[in-house]
């Protein structure tokens, strides 16, 4: 392989690693945030119903 081909392969590999890291962060945030928002919404709805009827 020529130097140019090696550099191109290296850049492609770095881009792929960066993409995988970004996807991993996105998955990590979603696995924490989705249940938290669902619980917050449920608590808010419960509080609204309690306030409405009591």
LUMLUMDREN-2810 file (N, C-alpha, C; in Angstrom, 1 decimal):
<atoms>
<atom><aa>X</aa><ch>A</ch><at>N</at><xx>0.8</xx><yy>-1.2</yy><zz>0.0</zz></atom>
<atom><aa>X</aa><ch>A</ch><at>CA</at><xx>0.0</xx><yy>0.0</yy><zz>0.0</zz></atom>
<atom><aa>X</aa><ch>A</ch><at>C</at><xx>0.9</xx><yy>1.2</yy><zz>0.0</zz></atom>
<atom><aa>X</aa><ch>A</ch><at>N</at><xx>0.4</xx><yy>2.2</yy><zz>-0.7</zz></atom>
<atom><aa>X</aa><ch>A</ch><at>CA</at><xx>1.1</xx><yy>3.5</yy><zz>-0.7</zz></atom>
<atom><aa>X</aa><ch>A</ch><at>C</at><xx>0.8</xx><yy>4.3</yy><zz>0.5</zz></atom>
<atom><aa>X</aa><ch>A</ch><at>N</at><xx>1.6</xx><yy>5.3</yy><zz>0.8</zz></atom>
<atom><aa>X</aa><ch>A</ch><at>CA</at><xx>1.3</xx><yy>6.2</yy><zz>1.9</zz></atom>
<atom><aa>X</aa><ch>A</ch><at>C</at><xx>-0.1</xx><yy>6.8</yy><zz>1.8</zz></atom>
<atom><aa>X</aa><ch>A</ch><at>N</at><xx>-0.5</xx><yy>7.2</yy><zz>0.6</zz></atom>
<atom><aa>X</aa><ch>A</ch><at>CA</at><xx>-1.8</xx><yy>7.8</yy><zz>0.5</zz></atom>
<atom><aa>X</aa><ch>A</ch><at>C</at><xx>-2.9</xx><yy>6.8</yy><zz>0.8</zz></atom>
<atom><aa>X</aa><ch>A</ch><at>N</at><xx>-2.8</xx><yy>5.6</yy><zz>0.4</zz></atom>
<atom><aa>X</aa><ch>A</ch><at>CA</at><xx>-3.8</xx><yy>4.5</yy><zz>0.7</zz></atom>
<atom><aa>X</aa><ch>A</ch><at>C</at><xx>-3.8</xx><yy>4.2</yy><zz>2.2</zz></atom>
<atom><aa>X</aa><ch>A</ch><at>N</at><xx>-2.7</xx><yy>4.3</yy><zz>2.8</zz></atom>
<atom><aa>X</aa><ch>A</ch><at>CA</at><xx>-2.6</xx><yy>4.0</yy><zz>4.3</zz></atom>
<atom><aa>X</aa><ch>A</ch><at>C</at><xx>-3.3</xx><yy>5.2</yy><zz>5.0</zz></atom>
<atom><aa>X</aa><ch>A</ch><at>N</at><xx>-3.1</xx><yy>6.4</yy><zz>4.6</zz></atom>
<atom><aa>X</aa><ch>A</ch><at>CA</at><xx>-3.7</xx><yy>7.5</yy><zz>5.2</zz></atom>
<atom><aa>X</aa><ch>A</ch><at>C</at><xx>-5.2</xx><yy>7.5</yy><zz>5.0</zz></atom>
<atom><aa>X</aa><ch>A</ch><at>N</at><xx>-5.7</xx><yy>7.1</yy><zz>3.8</zz></atom>
<atom><aa>X</aa><ch>A</ch><at>CA</at><xx>-7.1</xx><yy>7.0</yy><zz>3.6</zz></atom>
<atom><aa>X</aa><ch>A</ch><at>C</at><xx>-7.7</xx><yy>5.9</yy><zz>4.4</zz></atom>
<atom><aa>X</aa><ch>A</ch><at>N</at><xx>-7.1</xx><yy>4.8</yy><zz>4.5</zz></atom>
<atom><aa>X</aa><ch>A</ch><at>CA</at><xx>-7.6</xx><yy>3.7</yy><zz>5.4</zz></atom>
<atom><aa>X</aa><ch>A</ch><at>C</at><xx>-7.7</xx><yy>4.1</yy><zz>6.8</zz></atom>
<atom><aa>X</aa><ch>A</ch><at>N</at><xx>-6.6</xx><yy>4.9</yy><zz>7.3</zz></atom>
<atom><aa>X</aa><ch>A</ch><at>CA</at><xx>-6.6</xx><yy>5.4</yy><zz>8.6</zz></atom>
<atom><aa>X</aa><ch>A</ch><at>C</at><xx>-7.7</xx><yy>6.3</yy><zz>8.9</zz></atom>
<atom><aa>X</aa><ch>A</ch><at>N</at><xx>-8.0</xx><yy>7.3</yy><zz>8.0</zz></atom>
<atom><aa>X</aa><ch>A</ch><at>CA</at><xx>-9.1</xx><yy>8.2</yy><zz>8.1</zz></atom>
<atom><aa>X</aa><ch>A</ch><at>C</at><xx>-10.4</xx><yy>7.5</yy><zz>8.2</zz></atom>
<atom><aa>X</aa><ch>A</ch><at>N</at><xx>-10.6</xx><yy>6.5</yy><zz>7.3</zz></atom>
<atom><aa>X</aa><ch>A</ch><at>CA</at><xx>-11.9</xx><yy>5.8</yy><zz>7.3</zz></atom>
<atom><aa>X</aa><ch>A</ch><at>C</at><xx>-12.1</xx><yy>5.1</yy><zz>8.6</zz></atom>
<atom><aa>X</aa><ch>A</ch><at>N</at><xx>-11.0</xx><yy>4.5</yy><zz>9.2</zz></atom>
<atom><aa>X</aa><ch>A</ch><at>CA</at><xx>-11.1</xx><yy>3.8</yy><zz>10.4</zz></atom>
<atom><aa>X</aa><ch>A</ch><at>C</at><xx>-11.4</xx><yy>4.7</yy><zz>11.6</zz></atom>
<atom><aa>X</aa><ch>A</ch><at>N</at><xx>-10.8</xx><yy>5.9</yy><zz>11.6</zz></atom>
<atom><aa>X</aa><ch>A</ch><at>CA</at><xx>-11.0</xx><yy>6.9</yy><zz>12.6</zz></atom>
<atom><aa>X</aa><ch>A</ch><at>C</at><xx>-12.5</xx><yy>7.4</yy><zz>12.5</zz></atom>
<atom><aa>X</aa><ch>A</ch><at>N</at><xx>-13.0</xx><yy>7.6</yy><zz>11.3</zz></atom>
<atom><aa>X</aa><ch>A</ch><at>CA</at><xx>-14.4</xx><yy>8.0</yy><zz>11.1</zz></atom>
<atom><aa>X</aa><ch>A</ch><at>C</at><xx>-15.4</xx><yy>7.0</yy><zz>11.6</zz></atom>
<atom><aa>X</aa><ch>A</ch><at>N</at><xx>-15.1</xx><yy>5.7</yy><zz>11.3</zz></atom>
<atom><aa>X</aa><ch>A</ch><at>CA</at><xx>-15.9</xx><yy>4.6</yy><zz>11.8</zz></atom>
<atom><aa>X</aa><ch>A</ch><at>C</at><xx>-15.9</xx><yy>4.5</yy><zz>13.3</zz></atom>
<atom><aa>X</aa><ch>A</ch><at>N</at><xx>-14.8</xx><yy>4.7</yy><zz>13.9</zz></atom>
<atom><aa>X</aa><ch>A</ch><at>CA</at><xx>-14.7</xx><yy>4.6</yy><zz>15.4</zz></atom>
<atom><aa>X</aa><ch>A</ch><at>C</at><xx>-15.5</xx><yy>5.8</yy><zz>16.0</zz></atom>
<atom><aa>X</aa><ch>A</ch><at>N</at><xx>-15.3</xx><yy>7.0</yy><zz>15.4</zz></atom>
<atom><aa>X</aa><ch>A</ch><at>CA</at><xx>-16.0</xx><yy>8.2</yy><zz>15.9</zz></atom>
<atom><aa>X</aa><ch>A</ch><at>C</at><xx>-17.6</xx><yy>8.0</yy><zz>15.8</zz></atom>
<atom><aa>X</aa><ch>A</ch><at>N</at><xx>-18.0</xx><yy>7.4</yy><zz>14.7</zz></atom>
<atom><aa>X</aa><ch>A</ch><at>CA</at><xx>-19.4</xx><yy>7.1</yy><zz>14.5</zz></atom>
<atom><aa>X</aa><ch>A</ch><at>C</at><xx>-19.9</xx><yy>6.1</yy><zz>15.6</zz></atom>
<atom><aa>X</aa><ch>A</ch><at>N</at><xx>-19.2</xx><yy>5.1</yy><zz>15.8</zz></atom>
<atom><aa>X</aa><ch>A</ch><at>CA</at><xx>-19.6</xx><yy>4.1</yy><zz>16.8</zz></atom>
<atom><aa>X</aa><ch>A</ch><at>C</at><xx>-19.6</xx><yy>4.7</yy><zz>18.2</zz></atom>
<atom><aa>X</aa><ch>A</ch><at>N</at><xx>-18.7</xx><yy>5.6</yy><zz>18.6</zz></atom>
<atom><aa>X</aa><ch>A</ch><at>CA</at><xx>-18.7</xx><yy>6.2</yy><zz>19.9</zz></atom>
<atom><aa>X</aa><ch>A</ch><at>C</at><xx>-19.9</xx><yy>7.1</yy><zz>20.0</zz></atom>
<atom><aa>X</aa><ch>A</ch><at>N</at><xx>-20.2</xx><yy>7.8</yy><zz>19.0</zz></atom>
<atom><aa>X</aa><ch>A</ch><at>CA</at><xx>-21.4</xx><yy>8.7</yy><zz>19.0</zz></atom>
<atom><aa>X</aa><ch>A</ch><at>C</at><xx>-22.7</xx><yy>7.9</yy><zz>19.2</zz></atom>
<atom><aa>X</aa><ch>A</ch><at>N</at><xx>-22.8</xx><yy>6.8</yy><zz>18.5</zz></atom>
<atom><aa>X</aa><ch>A</ch><at>CA</at><xx>-24.0</xx><yy>5.9</yy><zz>18.6</zz></atom>
<atom><aa>X</aa><ch>A</ch><at>C</at><xx>-24.1</xx><yy>5.3</yy><zz>20.0</zz></atom>
<atom><aa>X</aa><ch>A</ch><at>N</at><xx>-22.9</xx><yy>5.0</yy><zz>20.6</zz></atom>
<atom><aa>X</aa><ch>A</ch><at>CA</at><xx>-22.9</xx><yy>4.4</yy><zz>21.9</zz></atom>
<atom><aa>X</aa><ch>A</ch><at>C</at><xx>-23.4</xx><yy>5.4</yy><zz>22.9</zz></atom>
<atom><aa>X</aa><ch>A</ch><at>N</at><xx>-23.0</xx><yy>6.7</yy><zz>22.8</zz></atom>
<atom><aa>X</aa><ch>A</ch><at>CA</at><xx>-23.4</xx><yy>7.8</yy><zz>23.7</zz></atom>
<atom><aa>X</aa><ch>A</ch><at>C</at><xx>-24.9</xx><yy>8.0</yy><zz>23.5</zz></atom>
<atom><aa>X</aa><ch>A</ch><at>N</at><xx>-25.4</xx><yy>7.9</yy><zz>22.3</zz></atom>
<atom><aa>X</aa><ch>A</ch><at>CA</at><xx>-26.8</xx><yy>8.1</yy><zz>22.0</zz></atom>
<atom><aa>X</aa><ch>A</ch><at>C</at><xx>-27.6</xx><yy>7.0</yy><zz>22.7</zz></atom>
<atom><aa>X</aa><ch>A</ch><at>N</at><xx>-27.2</xx><yy>5.8</yy><zz>22.6</zz></atom>
<atom><aa>X</aa><ch>A</ch><at>CA</at><xx>-27.9</xx><yy>4.7</yy><zz>23.2</zz></atom>
<atom><aa>X</aa><ch>A</ch><at>C</at><xx>-27.9</xx><yy>4.8</yy><zz>24.7</zz></atom>
<atom><aa>X</aa><ch>A</ch><at>N</at><xx>-26.7</xx><yy>5.2</yy><zz>25.3</zz></atom>
<atom><aa>X</aa><ch>A</ch><at>CA</at><xx>-26.6</xx><yy>5.4</yy><zz>26.7</zz></atom>
<atom><aa>X</aa><ch>A</ch><at>C</at><xx>-27.6</xx><yy>6.4</yy><zz>27.2</zz></atom>
<atom><aa>X</aa><ch>A</ch><at>N</at><xx>-27.7</xx><yy>7.5</yy><zz>26.5</zz></atom>
<atom><aa>X</aa><ch>A</ch><at>CA</at><xx>-28.6</xx><yy>8.6</yy><zz>27.0</zz></atom>
<atom><aa>X</aa><ch>A</ch><at>C</at><xx>-30.0</xx><yy>8.1</yy><zz>26.9</zz></atom>
<atom><aa>X</aa><ch>A</ch><at>N</at><xx>-30.3</xx><yy>7.4</yy><zz>25.8</zz></atom>
<atom><aa>X</aa><ch>A</ch><at>CA</at><xx>-31.7</xx><yy>7.0</yy><zz>25.6</zz></atom>
<atom><aa>X</aa><ch>A</ch><at>C</at><xx>-32.1</xx><yy>6.0</yy><zz>26.7</zz></atom>
<atom><aa>X</aa><ch>A</ch><at>N</at><xx>-31.2</xx><yy>5.1</yy><zz>27.1</zz></atom>
<atom><aa>X</aa><ch>A</ch><at>CA</at><xx>-31.6</xx><yy>4.1</yy><zz>28.1</zz></atom>
<atom><aa>X</aa><ch>A</ch><at>C</at><xx>-31.8</xx><yy>4.7</yy><zz>29.4</zz></atom>
<atom><aa>X</aa><ch>A</ch><at>N</at><xx>-31.2</xx><yy>5.8</yy><zz>29.7</zz></atom>
<atom><aa>X</aa><ch>A</ch><at>CA</at><xx>-31.4</xx><yy>6.5</yy><zz>31.0</zz></atom>
<atom><aa>X</aa><ch>A</ch><at>C</at><xx>-32.6</xx><yy>7.5</yy><zz>30.9</zz></atom>
<atom><aa>X</aa><ch>A</ch><at>N</at><xx>-32.6</xx><yy>8.3</yy><zz>29.8</zz></atom>
<atom><aa>X</aa><ch>A</ch><at>CA</at><xx>-33.6</xx><yy>9.4</yy><zz>29.7</zz></atom>
<atom><aa>X</aa><ch>A</ch><at>C</at><xx>-35.0</xx><yy>8.9</yy><zz>29.5</zz></atom>
<atom><aa>X</aa><ch>A</ch><at>N</at><xx>-35.2</xx><yy>7.9</yy><zz>28.7</zz></atom>
<atom><aa>X</aa><ch>A</ch><at>CA</at><xx>-36.6</xx><yy>7.4</yy><zz>28.4</zz></atom>
<atom><aa>X</aa><ch>A</ch><at>C</at><xx>-37.3</xx><yy>7.0</yy><zz>29.6</zz></atom>
<atom><aa>X</aa><ch>A</ch><at>N</at><xx>-36.8</xx><yy>6.1</yy><zz>30.5</zz></atom>
<atom><aa>X</aa><ch>A</ch><at>CA</at><xx>-37.5</xx><yy>5.7</yy><zz>31.7</zz></atom>
<atom><aa>X</aa><ch>A</ch><at>C</at><xx>-37.7</xx><yy>6.9</yy><zz>32.6</zz></atom>
<atom><aa>X</aa><ch>A</ch><at>N</at><xx>-36.7</xx><yy>7.8</yy><zz>32.7</zz></atom>
<atom><aa>X</aa><ch>A</ch><at>CA</at><xx>-36.8</xx><yy>9.0</yy><zz>33.6</zz></atom>
<atom><aa>X</aa><ch>A</ch><at>C</at><xx>-37.9</xx><yy>9.9</yy><zz>33.1</zz></atom>
<atom><aa>X</aa><ch>A</ch><at>N</at><xx>-38.1</xx><yy>10.1</yy><zz>31.9</zz></atom>
<atom><aa>X</aa><ch>A</ch><at>CA</at><xx>-39.1</xx><yy>11.0</yy><zz>31.4</zz></atom>
<atom><aa>X</aa><ch>A</ch><at>C</at><xx>-40.5</xx><yy>10.3</yy><zz>31.5</zz></atom>
<atom><aa>X</aa><ch>A</ch><at>N</at><xx>-40.6</xx><yy>9.0</yy><zz>31.3</zz></atom>
<atom><aa>X</aa><ch>A</ch><at>CA</at><xx>-41.8</xx><yy>8.3</yy><zz>31.5</zz></atom>
<atom><aa>X</aa><ch>A</ch><at>C</at><xx>-42.3</xx><yy>8.4</yy><zz>33.0</zz></atom>
<atom><aa>X</aa><ch>A</ch><at>N</at><xx>-41.3</xx><yy>8.2</yy><zz>33.9</zz></atom>
<atom><aa>X</aa><ch>A</ch><at>CA</at><xx>-41.7</xx><yy>8.3</yy><zz>35.3</zz></atom>
<atom><aa>X</aa><ch>A</ch><at>C</at><xx>-42.1</xx><yy>9.8</yy><zz>35.7</zz></atom>
<atom><aa>X</aa><ch>A</ch><at>N</at><xx>-41.4</xx><yy>10.7</yy><zz>35.2</zz></atom>
<atom><aa>X</aa><ch>A</ch><at>CA</at><xx>-41.7</xx><yy>12.1</yy><zz>35.5</zz></atom>
<atom><aa>X</aa><ch>A</ch><at>C</at><xx>-43.1</xx><yy>12.5</yy><zz>34.9</zz></atom>
<atom><aa>X</aa><ch>A</ch><at>N</at><xx>-43.4</xx><yy>12.0</yy><zz>33.7</zz></atom>
<atom><aa>X</aa><ch>A</ch><at>CA</at><xx>-44.7</xx><yy>12.2</yy><zz>33.1</zz></atom>
<atom><aa>X</aa><ch>A</ch><at>C</at><xx>-45.8</xx><yy>11.5</yy><zz>34.0</zz></atom>
<atom><aa>X</aa><ch>A</ch><at>N</at><xx>-45.6</xx><yy>10.3</yy><zz>34.4</zz></atom>
<atom><aa>X</aa><ch>A</ch><at>CA</at><xx>-46.6</xx><yy>9.6</yy><zz>35.3</zz></atom>
<atom><aa>X</aa><ch>A</ch><at>C</at><xx>-46.8</xx><yy>10.4</yy><zz>36.6</zz></atom>
<atom><aa>X</aa><ch>A</ch><at>N</at><xx>-45.7</xx><yy>10.8</yy><zz>37.2</zz></atom>
<atom><aa>X</aa><ch>A</ch><at>CA</at><xx>-45.9</xx><yy>11.6</yy><zz>38.4</zz></atom>
<atom><aa>X</aa><ch>A</ch><at>C</at><xx>-46.6</xx><yy>12.9</yy><zz>38.2</zz></atom>
<atom><aa>X</aa><ch>A</ch><at>N</at><xx>-46.3</xx><yy>13.6</yy><zz>37.1</zz></atom>
<atom><aa>X</aa><ch>A</ch><at>CA</at><xx>-47.1</xx><yy>14.8</yy><zz>36.8</zz></atom>
<atom><aa>X</aa><ch>A</ch><at>C</at><xx>-48.5</xx><yy>14.6</yy><zz>36.6</zz></atom>
<atom><aa>X</aa><ch>A</ch><at>N</at><xx>-48.9</xx><yy>13.5</yy><zz>35.8</zz></atom>
<atom><aa>X</aa><ch>A</ch><at>CA</at><xx>-50.3</xx><yy>13.2</yy><zz>35.6</zz></atom>
<atom><aa>X</aa><ch>A</ch><at>C</at><xx>-51.0</xx><yy>12.8</yy><zz>36.8</zz></atom>
<atom><aa>X</aa><ch>A</ch><at>N</at><xx>-50.3</xx><yy>12.0</yy><zz>37.7</zz></atom>
<atom><aa>X</aa><ch>A</ch><at>CA</at><xx>-50.9</xx><yy>11.7</yy><zz>39.0</zz></atom>
<atom><aa>X</aa><ch>A</ch><at>C</at><xx>-51.2</xx><yy>12.9</yy><zz>39.8</zz></atom>
<atom><aa>X</aa><ch>A</ch><at>N</at><xx>-50.2</xx><yy>13.8</yy><zz>39.9</zz></atom>
<atom><aa>X</aa><ch>A</ch><at>CA</at><xx>-50.4</xx><yy>15.0</yy><zz>40.7</zz></atom>
<atom><aa>X</aa><ch>A</ch><at>C</at><xx>-51.5</xx><yy>15.9</yy><zz>40.1</zz></atom>
<atom><aa>X</aa><ch>A</ch><at>N</at><xx>-51.7</xx><yy>15.9</yy><zz>38.8</zz></atom>
<atom><aa>X</aa><ch>A</ch><at>CA</at><xx>-52.7</xx><yy>16.7</yy><zz>38.2</zz></atom>
<atom><aa>X</aa><ch>A</ch><at>C</at><xx>-54.1</xx><yy>16.1</yy><zz>38.6</zz></atom>
<atom><aa>X</aa><ch>A</ch><at>N</at><xx>-54.2</xx><yy>14.8</yy><zz>38.5</zz></atom>
<atom><aa>X</aa><ch>A</ch><at>CA</at><xx>-55.5</xx><yy>14.1</yy><zz>38.8</zz></atom>
<atom><aa>X</aa><ch>A</ch><at>C</at><xx>-55.8</xx><yy>14.3</yy><zz>40.3</zz></atom>
<atom><aa>X</aa><ch>A</ch><at>N</at><xx>-54.8</xx><yy>14.2</yy><zz>41.2</zz></atom>
<atom><aa>X</aa><ch>A</ch><at>CA</at><xx>-55.0</xx><yy>14.3</yy><zz>42.6</zz></atom>
<atom><aa>X</aa><ch>A</ch><at>C</at><xx>-55.5</xx><yy>15.7</yy><zz>42.9</zz></atom>
<atom><aa>X</aa><ch>A</ch><at>N</at><xx>-54.9</xx><yy>16.7</yy><zz>42.3</zz></atom>
<atom><aa>X</aa><ch>A</ch><at>CA</at><xx>-55.2</xx><yy>18.1</yy><zz>42.5</zz></atom>
<atom><aa>X</aa><ch>A</ch><at>C</at><xx>-56.6</xx><yy>18.4</yy><zz>42.0</zz></atom>
<atom><aa>X</aa><ch>A</ch><at>N</at><xx>-57.0</xx><yy>17.7</yy><zz>40.9</zz></atom>
<atom><aa>X</aa><ch>A</ch><at>CA</at><xx>-58.3</xx><yy>17.9</yy><zz>40.2</zz></atom>
<atom><aa>X</aa><ch>A</ch><at>C</at><xx>-59.4</xx><yy>17.4</yy><zz>41.1</zz></atom>
<atom><aa>X</aa><ch>A</ch><at>N</at><xx>-59.2</xx><yy>16.2</yy><zz>41.7</zz></atom>
<atom><aa>X</aa><ch>A</ch><at>CA</at><xx>-60.3</xx><yy>15.6</yy><zz>42.4</zz></atom>
<atom><aa>X</aa><ch>A</ch><at>C</at><xx>-60.3</xx><yy>15.8</yy><zz>44.0</zz></atom>
<atom><aa>X</aa><ch>A</ch><at>N</at><xx>-59.2</xx><yy>16.3</yy><zz>44.5</zz></atom>
<atom><aa>X</aa><ch>A</ch><at>CA</at><xx>-59.1</xx><yy>16.4</yy><zz>46.0</zz></atom>
<atom><aa>X</aa><ch>A</ch><at>C</at><xx>-58.8</xx><yy>17.9</yy><zz>46.4</zz></atom>
</atoms>
